[in-house]
Amino acid sequence: MRLVNLKEFLELPAGTLFCKYEPHLYQELMIKGESLPPRDFLYQDLVPLEEDFPYELDLQCGARDGCFEEKQMFAVLDKKDFQAILLRLLALDCYI
């Protein structure tokens, strides 16, 4: 995992796994969509913040960031991080 600023983040390809980062605080895990110049991007939540339950995940639905925070940092996961998460999830045996 590495930290990048907004300019670097916007140069990353769609499909990048990331979360917004503030010192000592990681937000929800997301997938980056297309960049929208000059400083916006599309994304897809992996854990949506919904209050109505039961809730069925819609992993085909995206959103636009639209926050325009020049100083926003992003924790970007690399292939090794992704594989570690995937292996850990596959090892769980607590499915309901």
C-alpha positions as CSV (number, residue, x, y, z in Angstrom):
1,M,0.0,0.0,0.0
2,R,1.2,3.5,-0.7
3,L,0.0,7.0,-0.2
4,V,-0.6,9.3,-3.2
5,N,-1.9,12.9,-3.5
6,L,-4.8,13.9,-5.7
7,K,-2.7,14.7,-8.8
8,E,-1.0,11.2,-8.6
9,F,-4.3,9.5,-7.9
10,L,-6.0,11.0,-10.9
11,E,-3.2,9.6,-13.1
12,L,-4.0,6.0,-11.9
13,P,-6.1,3.7,-14.1
14,A,-9.7,2.9,-13.5
15,G,-9.9,-0.3,-11.4
16,T,-7.5,0.9,-8.8
17,L,-8.4,-0.3,-5.3
18,F,-8.1,2.6,-2.8
19,C,-9.5,4.4,0.2
20,K,-9.3,8.0,1.1
21,Y,-6.8,8.7,3.8
22,E,-6.3,11.3,6.6
23,P,-3.6,10.8,9.1
24,H,-4.4,7.7,11.1
25,L,-7.8,7.3,9.5
26,Y,-8.7,5.2,6.5
27,Q,-12.2,5.5,5.0
28,E,-14.2,2.8,3.2
29,L,-12.6,0.7,0.5
30,M,-13.5,1.8,-3.1
31,I,-12.7,1.1,-6.7
32,K,-11.5,4.0,-8.8
33,G,-13.4,4.7,-12.0
34,E,-12.5,7.2,-14.7
35,S,-10.8,10.5,-13.8
36,L,-12.8,13.6,-14.6
37,P,-10.5,16.5,-15.4
38,P,-9.4,18.8,-13.9
39,R,-9.7,17.2,-10.4
40,D,-12.6,14.8,-10.0
41,F,-13.2,11.1,-10.5
42,L,-15.8,8.3,-10.5
43,Y,-15.7,5.5,-7.9
44,Q,-17.6,2.5,-6.7
45,D,-18.1,1.8,-3.0
46,L,-17.4,-1.8,-1.9
47,V,-19.1,-1.2,1.5
48,P,-21.9,1.3,0.9
49,L,-23.2,3.4,3.8
50,E,-26.8,2.5,3.7
51,E,-29.2,2.6,6.7
52,D,-32.0,0.5,5.3
53,F,-31.7,-3.2,6.0
54,P,-31.7,-5.8,4.6
55,Y,-29.5,-4.2,1.9
56,E,-28.3,-6.0,-1.3
57,L,-24.9,-4.8,-2.5
58,D,-25.0,-3.3,-6.0
59,L,-21.4,-3.7,-7.2
60,Q,-22.3,-2.3,-10.7
61,C,-23.4,1.2,-9.4
62,G,-20.9,4.0,-9.3
63,A,-20.8,7.6,-8.1
64,R,-18.9,10.8,-8.7
65,D,-16.6,12.1,-5.9
66,G,-17.2,15.8,-6.5
67,C,-15.4,16.9,-3.3
68,F,-12.5,18.7,-5.0
69,E,-10.2,18.5,-2.0
70,E,-6.8,19.5,-3.3
71,K,-5.0,18.1,-0.2
72,Q,-6.9,14.8,-0.1
73,M,-4.6,11.8,0.2
74,F,-5.3,8.3,-1.0
75,A,-4.1,4.9,0.3
76,V,-3.7,2.9,-2.9
77,L,-3.5,-0.9,-2.7
78,D,-1.2,-2.8,-4.9
79,K,-1.7,-6.3,-6.3
80,K,0.0,-7.9,-3.3
81,D,-2.4,-6.1,-0.9
82,F,-5.4,-7.1,-3.1
83,Q,-4.3,-10.8,-3.1
84,A,-3.8,-10.8,0.7
85,I,-7.3,-9.4,1.2
86,L,-8.9,-11.9,-1.2
87,L,-7.1,-14.8,0.4
88,R,-8.2,-13.7,3.8
89,L,-11.9,-13.3,2.7
90,L,-11.8,-16.7,1.1
91,A,-10.6,-18.3,4.3
92,L,-13.5,-17.0,6.3
93,D,-16.1,-19.6,7.2
94,C,-18.6,-17.4,8.9
95,Y,-21.0,-16.8,5.9
96,I,-24.6,-16.6,6.9
